[in-house]
Amino acid sequence: MVVMEERLLTVEQLAEYLQVSPKTLYRLIHRKEIPCYKVANQWRFKWDVIQEWMEKENFRAPKPAGQEKEKK
């Protein structure tokens, strides 16, 4: 039996990555604007599906602090 490991994110984890509030993610969930599903009554996001969604929506996650290029 082959077990496929998928990276699942919680609302809090994805909100931190996208640098938005969990409330914003819940709004997207209820509007069905972001791919997600429930596990044991909690929302989960598949990392690879979110990456595809970001490309499709032309959405770029902000760079972590300290990695911005300096403007001259």
N, C-alpha and C positions, 0 to 999 in steps of 0.2 A: 504494500500500500504506500503510495506516494503522498506525503503531506506537503501542501503548498503553504508557505508562510506569507501572510499578507500583513502589511503594516496598517493598523487601524488607529485612528486618532479620535480623541474625545473632542467635545465642543471647546473645552478650555485649551487643549493643545493646539487645535487648528486656529482658534482665535489668536493665540499668542504668535503662531507662525505668520498669520496674515496681518498681524498688528491691528486687529479690530476687537471690539468688545464681544463677549459671548452673546449679549443681547442682539447685536447686529447679525450674528450667525443664526440665532433663533428666528429672526425676522426672515432671513433668506430661506430657512428650512420651511417655515409656514407658507411662504410664497412659492415654494417648490422651485426655487432658483438655484439651488446647490444640490449636487448628488449626495445622498446620505441614506441611512437606514437605521432601524432600531435594533438594539441588542439588549434584551432584558430591560426594556422600557427606557433605555438611554440611547441617545443619538450617537452614531459612529460614522466615520468618514474613511474610505479607503484611500490611502496615499496616492496610488497610481491613478485612480479615478479623479481625484482632486487635481493632480498635475495636468491631466487631459482637459479637465474643465477650465483650469486657468489658461491653458493655451487657446482653447476655443473662445473663451471670453476676452482674450487678449489682456488678461489680468497678470500683473507682475507683483509678486510679494516684495515688500520693502526690504532693502538690505539691512542686515544687523548693524547696530550702532558701531561706529568706528571703521566701517568698511566703505563709506562713501568716498568718492574721489574728490580731491580738493580742486576747486576751480581757481584758475590763475587769471 
